[in-house]
Amino acid sequence: MGSQNCSPTGERTVQLTDNSWKETIPKSGGLHRNGWTMETPNIVMGKEGKPVVLFCKFTHLHGGYGGNITVSWREDQTGKWILNYTNFPSDNGFANEIRENEGERYQPMGNPRQNDASIIIKRLRPQDHHMRYVCLVDLQEDGNPTSQSFSQTLLVVTGDDVSVSIVIGKKGSSATLPCSFSPSNRKPSSITIRWMKGNPREESTVFIHTHPHTEGPPYLVTENGGGRYELVGKLDQGDASIRMKGLRMDDGSDYFCHVWIMNSTQETVTQDGMKLEVVVPATILELYVASDNVTGEDTLVCRAEGTPPAKITWIGPGNSALPVNNSEMRVTHDPEKLQTVGELLHLGLRKCYMCVAVNEHGRDTSEVNLSTKDNSRANFIIGMLCLLPLIKFLLLLITGIILFIKIKDS
């Protein structure tokens, strides 16, 4: 790529021997030449066995460009090309044609049409440690204008904590997603935390938080999906954890944390990831009596939700557990609604029954007193019998009034 020196101002000046021109790299780590800008971090940190993103953002002067865009990445030390693809117009908009993918370990993440040439390394290996990568972008149909980024160094963290972190949260409650990074030895100009949800290829940003070490507001939140996320970690201690409130079932997914530390001379991105599993404690939604108008028999129905599915048992009169009997009990599952329905058939004694729903995350009970139900029905019947004389009197009175009116009219 050419020789590289440090200028007295702290900026880097690079002489490219093949083009014989100089360019100055601002302290932010970007590249500027002939209307092009290339922004990449100096250092990227990730964990062995996990995916990592190599960032590359660019701009150019060719607004509305609709031709082919070729993105190429190579190892700076060896010169080996690791990923090369062309984003081209297609019937459905734009599509990517992968031309080279070393070991099938890489895939595009950024959208070149949105000036993003970032890629993903699917699974970090120990030999990736201290590798340096360069991003190149080429607009093939516009006089071959090409721009090349400066290298970003990949640091692979190994150790006992490289296994996938799993966070378990209960539906409706809160969960904390952990993210740790190595704080800077010097006071950074700003720290940006970005949290993304989903598969790395189809991830979506749910939270962005920037903490500038300048006068003014202590922080700036530019993205907070539904207002459900908040930063709970202490950045000065290397903790960028967030809390998610009001967990829903569709919150269960992979999450990725990117911490971007900006100093006066370099930028460092630390990446971490984990999986959130949302569980539902066994909860009884309803307990009721279903009557068969033909046979006159009553069936107790207990509907419960839970993940894993709730197990339903019954407690009968005398506070004794009823034995499992297929002819007396029936259980059905609805996986889509995460519900289990238990039915107690052919009720004997008209007394108190209890439904018990249990899974590994919780236990719930609900009871119904059939004797009260019978008494209410009996009281209703007795009340109707008591009203019969009054009803008979009212009918006679109405009949007499009608006859009196007819006789008077005649």
ROFIVEX-451525 format. One record per residue (C-alpha): residue in one letter; x, y, z. Coordinates in steps of 0.05 Angstrom, whole numbers. Example, Ala and Ser with C-alpha at 12.3 -4.5 7.8 and 13.67 -1.06 7.14 Angstrom:
2
[atom "A", [246, -90, 156]]
[atom "S", [273, -21, 143]]
***
This chain:
410
[atom "M", [0, 0, 0]]
[atom "G", [58, 48, 11]]
[atom "S", [96, 79, 68]]
[atom "Q", [61, 110, 127]]
[atom "N", [86, 163, 175]]
[atom "C", [59, 206, 232]]
[atom "S", [55, 281, 221]]
[atom "P", [69, 330, 279]]
[atom "T", [-5, 346, 283]]
[atom "G", [-23, 274, 300]]
[atom "E", [-52, 262, 230]]
[atom "R", [-26, 207, 184]]
[atom "T", [1, 222, 115]]
[atom "V", [4, 166, 63]]
[atom "Q", [43, 165, -2]]
[atom "L", [15, 117, -53]]
[atom "T", [71, 99, -101]]
[atom "D", [24, 76, -157]]
[atom "N", [-14, 142, -162]]
[atom "S", [39, 193, -138]]
[atom "W", [-7, 234, -94]]
[atom "K", [-13, 249, -20]]
[atom "E", [-74, 245, 23]]
[atom "T", [-86, 264, 95]]
[atom "I", [-124, 220, 144]]
[atom "P", [-163, 259, 197]]
[atom "K", [-158, 238, 269]]
[atom "S", [-224, 202, 262]]
[atom "G", [-190, 148, 220]]
[atom "G", [-224, 165, 153]]
[atom "L", [-196, 176, 84]]
[atom "H", [-211, 236, 38]]
[atom "R", [-191, 241, -35]]
[atom "N", [-224, 273, -96]]
[atom "G", [-292, 275, -64]]
[atom "W", [-287, 205, -34]]
[atom "T", [-289, 191, 41]]
[atom "M", [-274, 124, 73]]
[atom "E", [-289, 115, 147]]
[atom "T", [-263, 53, 184]]
[atom "P", [-242, 41, 256]]
[atom "N", [-169, 29, 272]]
[atom "I", [-181, -32, 316]]
[atom "V", [-236, -83, 316]]
[atom "M", [-243, -132, 374]]
[atom "G", [-284, -196, 375]]
[atom "K", [-287, -263, 410]]
[atom "E", [-262, -329, 384]]
[atom "G", [-318, -371, 353]]
[atom "K", [-365, -312, 346]]
[atom "P", [-382, -268, 286]]
[atom "V", [-350, -199, 279]]
[atom "V", [-364, -140, 233]]
[atom "L", [-310, -104, 194]]
[atom "F", [-337, -33, 184]]
[atom "C", [-327, 8, 121]]
[atom "K", [-369, 70, 105]]
[atom "F", [-357, 113, 44]]
[atom "T", [-384, 171, 4]]
[atom "H", [-370, 196, -67]]
[atom "L", [-390, 253, -113]]
[atom "H", [-431, 212, -162]]
[atom "G", [-501, 224, -135]]
[atom "G", [-555, 179, -161]]
[atom "Y", [-504, 129, -188]]
[atom "G", [-542, 67, -211]]
[atom "G", [-487, 25, -241]]
[atom "N", [-446, -32, -213]]
[atom "I", [-410, -24, -147]]
[atom "T", [-354, -73, -131]]
[atom "V", [-332, -83, -60]]
[atom "S", [-266, -119, -45]]
[atom "W", [-232, -137, 20]]
[atom "R", [-162, -163, 28]]
[atom "E", [-112, -181, 82]]
[atom "D", [-63, -124, 86]]
[atom "Q", [-3, -166, 107]]
[atom "T", [-10, -221, 55]]
[atom "G", [-46, -184, 0]]
[atom "K", [-95, -242, -5]]
[atom "W", [-166, -225, -27]]
[atom "I", [-217, -252, 22]]
[atom "L", [-283, -226, -6]]
[atom "N", [-301, -195, -72]]
[atom "Y", [-372, -181, -95]]
[atom "T", [-409, -135, -143]]
[atom "N", [-475, -101, -126]]
[atom "F", [-513, -94, -192]]
[atom "P", [-582, -71, -216]]
[atom "S", [-633, -127, -221]]
[atom "D", [-707, -136, -234]]
[atom "N", [-720, -130, -159]]
[atom "G", [-676, -70, -147]]
[atom "F", [-604, -90, -133]]
[atom "A", [-570, -156, -118]]
[atom "N", [-501, -181, -98]]
[atom "E", [-458, -228, -140]]
[atom "I", [-404, -261, -98]]
[atom "R", [-341, -270, -140]]
[atom "E", [-293, -292, -86]]
[atom "N", [-303, -315, -14]]
[atom "E", [-242, -345, 19]]
[atom "G", [-263, -407, 57]]
[atom "E", [-337, -385, 55]]
[atom "R", [-324, -348, 120]]
[atom "Y", [-347, -279, 97]]
[atom "Q", [-411, -246, 75]]
[atom "P", [-434, -175, 59]]
[atom "M", [-471, -138, 113]]
[atom "G", [-473, -66, 90]]
[atom "N", [-514, -40, 32]]
[atom "P", [-467, -7, -19]]
[atom "R", [-526, 35, -44]]
[atom "Q", [-528, 65, 25]]
[atom "N", [-452, 77, 24]]
[atom "D", [-438, 18, 69]]
[atom "A", [-387, -35, 49]]
[atom "S", [-383, -70, 117]]
[atom "I", [-376, -145, 119]]
[atom "I", [-382, -202, 169]]
[atom "I", [-331, -254, 188]]
[atom "K", [-376, -311, 208]]
[atom "R", [-332, -345, 259]]
[atom "L", [-267, -318, 288]]
[atom "R", [-206, -363, 293]]
[atom "P", [-144, -354, 335]]
[atom "Q", [-102, -344, 272]]
[atom "D", [-145, -282, 256]]
[atom "H", [-112, -246, 314]]
[atom "H", [-73, -183, 293]]
[atom "M", [-96, -191, 220]]
[atom "R", [-104, -124, 184]]
[atom "Y", [-158, -114, 131]]
[atom "V", [-167, -64, 76]]
[atom "C", [-233, -45, 42]]
[atom "L", [-237, -23, -31]]
[atom "V", [-297, 6, -68]]
[atom "D", [-301, 12, -143]]
[atom "L", [-355, 47, -185]]
[atom "Q", [-343, 7, -248]]
[atom "E", [-384, 48, -297]]
[atom "D", [-360, 118, -280]]
[atom "G", [-289, 126, -305]]
[atom "N", [-265, 73, -257]]
[atom "P", [-264, 118, -195]]
[atom "T", [-237, 74, -138]]
[atom "S", [-224, 88, -65]]
[atom "Q", [-186, 46, -15]]
[atom "S", [-190, 49, 61]]
[atom "F", [-134, 44, 110]]
[atom "S", [-126, -21, 147]]
[atom "Q", [-163, -39, 209]]
[atom "T", [-130, -88, 257]]
[atom "L", [-172, -146, 283]]
[atom "L", [-158, -169, 354]]
[atom "V", [-187, -237, 374]]
[atom "V", [-203, -247, 447]]
[atom "T", [-196, -318, 472]]
[atom "G", [-211, -350, 539]]
[atom "D", [-265, -385, 579]]
[atom "D", [-317, -333, 561]]
[atom "V", [-319, -348, 487]]
[atom "S", [-380, -393, 493]]
[atom "V", [-447, -365, 471]]
[atom "S", [-479, -325, 527]]
[atom "I", [-553, -340, 538]]
[atom "V", [-599, -293, 576]]
[atom "I", [-666, -320, 599]]
[atom "G", [-722, -270, 612]]
[atom "K", [-795, -279, 631]]
[atom "K", [-851, -253, 588]]
[atom "G", [-876, -185, 612]]
[atom "S", [-815, -174, 657]]
[atom "S", [-747, -143, 644]]
[atom "A", [-680, -173, 622]]
[atom "T", [-609, -146, 622]]
[atom "L", [-566, -158, 561]]
[atom "P", [-492, -157, 582]]
[atom "C", [-437, -125, 541]]
[atom "S", [-366, -113, 566]]
[atom "F", [-308, -78, 534]]
[atom "S", [-238, -54, 553]]
[atom "P", [-243, 20, 572]]
[atom "S", [-192, 67, 542]]
[atom "N", [-131, 86, 581]]
[atom "R", [-140, 157, 560]]
[atom "K", [-203, 199, 564]]
[atom "P", [-241, 185, 499]]
[atom "S", [-273, 240, 459]]
[atom "S", [-337, 199, 456]]
[atom "I", [-364, 128, 464]]
[atom "T", [-421, 102, 421]]
[atom "I", [-459, 39, 438]]
[atom "R", [-500, 5, 384]]
[atom "W", [-544, -56, 398]]
[atom "M", [-572, -98, 341]]
[atom "K", [-622, -154, 339]]
[atom "G", [-627, -215, 295]]
[atom "N", [-585, -255, 248]]
[atom "P", [-521, -217, 229]]
[atom "R", [-543, -217, 156]]
[atom "E", [-612, -187, 172]]
[atom "E", [-599, -150, 237]]
[atom "S", [-636, -88, 257]]
[atom "T", [-613, -33, 304]]
[atom "V", [-654, -27, 367]]
[atom "F", [-611, 21, 409]]
[atom "I", [-557, 73, 397]]
[atom "H", [-527, 114, 453]]
[atom "T", [-471, 164, 447]]
[atom "H", [-434, 191, 508]]
[atom "P", [-391, 251, 490]]
[atom "H", [-338, 275, 539]]
[atom "T", [-353, 348, 525]]
[atom "E", [-395, 402, 555]]
[atom "G", [-470, 396, 545]]
[atom "P", [-518, 337, 552]]
[atom "P", [-485, 277, 585]]
[atom "Y", [-510, 230, 531]]
[atom "L", [-550, 227, 467]]
[atom "V", [-598, 170, 448]]
[atom "T", [-611, 169, 374]]
[atom "E", [-647, 102, 371]]
[atom "N", [-691, 67, 422]]
[atom "G", [-741, 18, 393]]
[atom "G", [-808, 32, 426]]
[atom "G", [-773, 66, 485]]
[atom "R", [-762, -3, 515]]
[atom "Y", [-686, -1, 523]]
[atom "E", [-642, 35, 573]]
[atom "L", [-567, 36, 586]]
[atom "V", [-553, 7, 655]]
[atom "G", [-478, -7, 650]]
[atom "K", [-425, 43, 671]]
[atom "L", [-383, 61, 610]]
[atom "D", [-323, 84, 651]]
[atom "Q", [-319, 13, 678]]
[atom "G", [-324, -20, 610]]
[atom "D", [-397, -40, 617]]
[atom "A", [-446, -25, 561]]
[atom "S", [-503, -70, 585]]
[atom "I", [-575, -50, 570]]
[atom "R", [-642, -69, 601]]
[atom "M", [-701, -88, 559]]
[atom "K", [-770, -76, 590]]
[atom "G", [-837, -111, 579]]
[atom "L", [-810, -174, 545]]
[atom "R", [-850, -203, 488]]
[atom "M", [-844, -271, 456]]
[atom "D", [-817, -240, 392]]
[atom "D", [-759, -209, 432]]
[atom "G", [-726, -277, 433]]
[atom "S", [-667, -271, 385]]
[atom "D", [-592, -261, 378]]
[atom "Y", [-566, -193, 399]]
[atom "F", [-501, -159, 381]]
[atom "C", [-467, -102, 418]]
[atom "H", [-417, -56, 384]]
[atom "V", [-378, -6, 426]]
[atom "W", [-343, 49, 386]]
[atom "I", [-290, 86, 426]]
[atom "M", [-264, 149, 392]]
[atom "N", [-199, 180, 416]]
[atom "S", [-158, 236, 386]]
[atom "T", [-114, 188, 347]]
[atom "Q", [-153, 124, 336]]
[atom "E", [-220, 89, 338]]
[atom "T", [-233, 21, 369]]
[atom "V", [-295, -23, 360]]
[atom "T", [-308, -79, 409]]
[atom "Q", [-362, -129, 391]]
[atom "D", [-400, -179, 434]]
[atom "G", [-462, -222, 425]]
[atom "M", [-511, -264, 463]]
[atom "K", [-578, -299, 455]]
[atom "L", [-641, -278, 491]]
[atom "E", [-693, -332, 506]]
[atom "V", [-761, -308, 529]]
[atom "V", [-799, -358, 572]]
[atom "V", [-869, -359, 600]]
[atom "P", [-882, -383, 671]]
[atom "A", [-941, -430, 677]]
[atom "T", [-1002, -384, 684]]
[atom "I", [-1076, -404, 686]]
[atom "L", [-1116, -361, 639]]
[atom "E", [-1185, -388, 656]]
[atom "L", [-1221, -442, 695]]
[atom "Y", [-1294, -455, 680]]
[atom "V", [-1350, -506, 678]]
[atom "A", [-1376, -529, 610]]
[atom "S", [-1445, -562, 612]]
[atom "D", [-1470, -612, 561]]
[atom "N", [-1543, -596, 546]]
[atom "V", [-1555, -666, 520]]
[atom "T", [-1525, -709, 575]]
[atom "G", [-1530, -657, 630]]
[atom "E", [-1458, -672, 650]]
[atom "D", [-1409, -618, 671]]
[atom "T", [-1335, -614, 650]]
[atom "L", [-1282, -573, 684]]
[atom "V", [-1238, -536, 634]]
[atom "C", [-1171, -506, 654]]
[atom "R", [-1133, -465, 602]]
[atom "A", [-1060, -446, 617]]
[atom "E", [-1001, -417, 579]]
[atom "G", [-927, -429, 588]]
[atom "T", [-860, -446, 556]]
[atom "P", [-843, -501, 561]]
[atom "P", [-916, -524, 558]]
[atom "A", [-951, -524, 626]]
[atom "K", [-966, -591, 658]]
[atom "I", [-1037, -592, 686]]
[atom "T", [-1059, -634, 745]]
[atom "W", [-1122, -634, 788]]
[atom "I", [-1135, -631, 863]]
[atom "G", [-1203, -660, 882]]
[atom "P", [-1248, -658, 944]]
[atom "G", [-1210, -669, 1008]]
[atom "N", [-1148, -636, 979]]
[atom "S", [-1125, -700, 947]]
[atom "A", [-1090, -706, 880]]
[atom "L", [-1133, -740, 828]]
[atom "P", [-1101, -800, 794]]
[atom "V", [-1085, -791, 720]]
[atom "N", [-1138, -829, 682]]
[atom "N", [-1148, -821, 607]]
[atom "S", [-1222, -835, 613]]
[atom "E", [-1231, -780, 665]]
[atom "M", [-1180, -728, 641]]
[atom "R", [-1162, -700, 573]]
[atom "V", [-1103, -655, 555]]
[atom "T", [-1091, -618, 490]]
[atom "H", [-1035, -569, 468]]
[atom "D", [-1036, -508, 423]]
[atom "P", [-963, -495, 405]]
[atom "E", [-977, -431, 367]]
[atom "K", [-1012, -399, 427]]
[atom "L", [-965, -433, 477]]
[atom "Q", [-1026, -460, 513]]
[atom "T", [-1047, -525, 546]]
[atom "V", [-1120, -543, 559]]
[atom "G", [-1137, -594, 613]]
[atom "E", [-1208, -623, 620]]
[atom "L", [-1236, -660, 680]]
[atom "L", [-1293, -705, 656]]
[atom "H", [-1350, -741, 690]]
[atom "L", [-1349, -702, 754]]
[atom "G", [-1371, -740, 815]]
[atom "L", [-1377, -702, 880]]
[atom "R", [-1405, -631, 874]]
[atom "K", [-1350, -599, 916]]
[atom "C", [-1286, -559, 907]]
[atom "Y", [-1236, -575, 852]]
[atom "M", [-1169, -542, 838]]
[atom "C", [-1128, -537, 773]]
[atom "V", [-1052, -536, 781]]
[atom "A", [-1008, -513, 723]]
[atom "V", [-932, -522, 729]]
[atom "N", [-870, -514, 686]]
[atom "E", [-797, -502, 704]]
[atom "H", [-808, -428, 708]]
[atom "G", [-869, -423, 752]]
[atom "R", [-931, -452, 784]]
[atom "D", [-1003, -427, 785]]
[atom "T", [-1069, -452, 815]]
[atom "S", [-1142, -436, 809]]
[atom "E", [-1204, -469, 841]]
[atom "V", [-1278, -473, 831]]
[atom "N", [-1332, -495, 881]]
[atom "L", [-1385, -536, 846]]
[atom "S", [-1428, -540, 908]]
[atom "T", [-1436, -464, 905]]
[atom "K", [-1455, -470, 832]]
[atom "D", [-1508, -522, 849]]
[atom "N", [-1535, -480, 906]]
[atom "S", [-1541, -420, 861]]
[atom "R", [-1580, -461, 811]]
[atom "A", [-1625, -488, 865]]
[atom "N", [-1637, -419, 894]]
[atom "F", [-1656, -394, 825]]
[atom "I", [-1707, -450, 816]]
[atom "I", [-1737, -438, 885]]
[atom "G", [-1741, -364, 871]]
[atom "M", [-1779, -376, 806]]
[atom "L", [-1829, -421, 842]]
[atom "C", [-1841, -367, 894]]
[atom "L", [-1857, -317, 840]]
[atom "L", [-1910, -361, 807]]
[atom "P", [-1969, -335, 850]]
[atom "L", [-1949, -263, 835]]
[atom "I", [-1944, -277, 761]]
[atom "K", [-2013, -311, 762]]
[atom "F", [-2044, -250, 798]]
[atom "L", [-2014, -202, 747]]
[atom "L", [-2041, -243, 688]]
[atom "L", [-2111, -243, 719]]
[atom "L", [-2108, -168, 731]]
[atom "I", [-2086, -153, 660]]
[atom "T", [-2142, -198, 632]]
[atom "G", [-2195, -163, 675]]
[atom "I", [-2172, -94, 652]]
[atom "I", [-2176, -114, 579]]
[atom "L", [-2248, -143, 588]]
[atom "F", [-2270, -80, 625]]
[atom "I", [-2246, -36, 568]]
[atom "K", [-2282, -78, 515]]
[atom "I", [-2349, -79, 554]]
[atom "K", [-2345, -3, 564]]
[atom "D", [-2332, 9, 490]]
[atom "S", [-2391, -34, 469]]
***
